Amino acid sequence: MNFDEFSEKINLPLAVYNNLELYVDLLKKWQKSINLISKNTIDDIWDRHIIDSVQLVKCIPQSVKSICDLGSGGGFPGLVIAISCPQIHITLVDSDKRKCAFLKEVTRKLSLKNVKVLSERIQDINDNYDLITSRALAKLSLLIELSANLIHDDSLALFLKGNGYKDEIKELESENPLMDLPLIIEEIIPSITHKESVIIRMSAIGSLDKIQKAMAD
């Protein structure tokens, strides 16, 4: 994908595109020894992985200063966001040490100063972040559970989901009829890469409480 084709899908500077190209080259090199992405998607890596991840950039409020990307794997979407948004500090989390080695190598090669790579279980992290992201990691109910200890009252979450997202939402509602969850669905945004895929935007209950209180006042 050249820069003109890239720009038709997302409006980002040429410098970002160039870094994404370097990232793709490194991923293809490491893919020969580590399974970072499905082999069936290598030829379509820009649409299937890069554009699919970078579309989250337009959904990130300017107030967000920190992001935790759960199950970063080959770097989607967290590393793509880090390349696109150097002003935001991003923590990439994956329990696979080999994948973390790849993430660190890309971070070093691209001189990314806003990235921290953690090779540990999500459940063992105690920090709070403004935004939680994830792609192809787990069902929505588990993502909410994993995010519970990582959020503060004003935190948001952006989860990329495939065509089974409606079933996941129904399951979530049936398991939690009162919806007393640490994160609640604010918006379901259509994906620009797949017509049956979406971005699920969620907010911490604290944020909703503040909005409701403000409206009552």
N, C-alpha and C positions, 0 to 999 in steps of 0.2 A: 504494500500500500504506500503510495507516494504522499507527499505533504498535502497536495491539492485534494486528494481523495479523503485524507484524514480530516482536513479542514471542513469538508462538506458535512461531516458527522459531528465534529466537536471543535469549538473555537479555542484553540490553545496556541501559544507561540511556537515558532520553528525550533527553538532551543529545546522545548519539551519533546517535540516530535523526534529530534535527533537523539535525545537520551533514551526515548522509548525504542528507537531502532537499535541502539547499542544493547539495551536490555534484552530485546528479542534475539539478537545474535548470541548473547551469552546463554540465554535459555536453551536455544537450539544446540549449543555446544555441550552444555551440561546434561541435556535430555538424553544424550547417547549413553550416559552411565547412570543417571537417576531419572525415575519416572516422575517428572514434574507436571506434565499435562498428558492427556490422552493422546496416543499416537495418531488417532484418527483426526485430530484437530490441528496438527502441526502446520499443514498447508494453509489453514484458514485462521492462523493464530491472531491476526489483527482484529478481525471481526468477532471471533469466538471468545477471545480473552482480553485483548487490549481495549477495544472500543466498549466491550461489555463492562469492563471495570471502570474506564475513564468517564463513563456517563454519570457516575456518582458525583463527580466534581461539581456539576451544576446544582446538585441537591444539598451541598454542604453550606450552611450559613457562615457568614463572615465571623461570627462570634466563636466559632470552633477553633480551638488552639491545640487540642490533643485528640488523637484517634488511637483506638486499640483495634487491630485487625485480627479476628479470631481464625485460627487454622489457616495461616497465610499460604502454606504450600509453596507453589512456584511464584508467589507474589501477587496473587489476584484476590481481591482488588487492592490490597494495602500498598504494595510497592508501586503500583501504577499511580495511585493517588499521591504517594510521597514524591514521585518524579514530577507530577503535575502541580503540586501545591507545596513548594519548598518552605512556605511560611508556617506550615502546620507540623507539629511534632507527631510522628507516627511510630507506634510500637507494633511490631510484627511478631505474632505468637504462633509457634508450631512445636509440637513435641518431637518431630522427626529431626534429629541432629544433622542429617545430610542435607535436608531442605534448608535448614537454617544456615548451613555453611554456604549454600548457593546464595541465599538472601544477603548474607554478609559480604560475599564476593561482589555482587552487583552494587551494593551500597558503597564498597570501597572503590570499585572501578569508576563509578559515576560521581564519586566524591559527595555523596548525599549526607549532609550534616544533620538532617532532621529525622533520621531513622535509628531505631533501637530494635535489635532482634533478640527475642527471648526464646530459648529452647527449653520450654517447660510446659507443664499442664496449665490450662486456662484456670482451673480451680485453685491453683496455688498463687495466683496473682492478686495482690491486695490494693493496687492503685486505682484511682478513679479517673475517668476520661470524659471528655465532652461528647465524643461520638464513638459508637461501636459499629464496626463493619464486618461483614462475612459473606462468603460466596461458596456455595456447594459444600458446606460443612455438616449441617445437621438440620433436623426439622425445626420449625419455628418455635415450638414449645421448649425444646432443648436449648436453642439459642437464647431465649429469654432467661432460662435458668442459669446458663453460663454467664450471662451479662449482669446478673443481679449484684454481684460484688464489685463490679467495675464501673458503676454509674453513680452520679450524684443527682440532685433534684432537678437539674436543668439538662441532663444528658439526653442525647438522641441516639437512634440506631438506624442504620440503612442496611437492609438485608436483600441481597440479590436472590430471587427465587425463580424456579422454572415453572412448567405448566401444572405442577401438582400443588401450587400454593393455596388454591381454594380448599382442597382437602385438608391441608395443614391448618388453615384458619378454622375450619369446621371442627377439627379435632381439638384445637385449642379452646374453642368455645364450649364444647361438650365436657371437657375436662375441668374447665373453670367457668361455670355458669355465671358467677358473680364478677368475673374478669378482675379479680383482686390480684393483679400481676404487677411486677416492678416496671414493666414496659407495656404500653398500650398502642394499638395501631392508630396512627394519625391519618395516613394517606397511602394509597396503593397507586404507584406511578408506572405506566407502561414502559417497557424496555424499548430502546431504540434499535436493538439488535435482533430480538426474537419476539414475534407478535404474541406468543403465549407466555412470555416471561415478564416479570415485574420487579420493581424495587419497592419493598415494604418499608415505609418510614414509620418509626415508632418513637414515642417520647416517654420519659420517666413519669411516673405518677405524680411526682412532686411538681413537675411543670404544669400538668393539668390542674392540680389543686390550686396553684397560684393563679392560673387563668380564671378558674371558676370563682375564686375569692375576689379577684379584681372586678369581675362582671357583677358580682353581688353587691360590691361596694358602690 
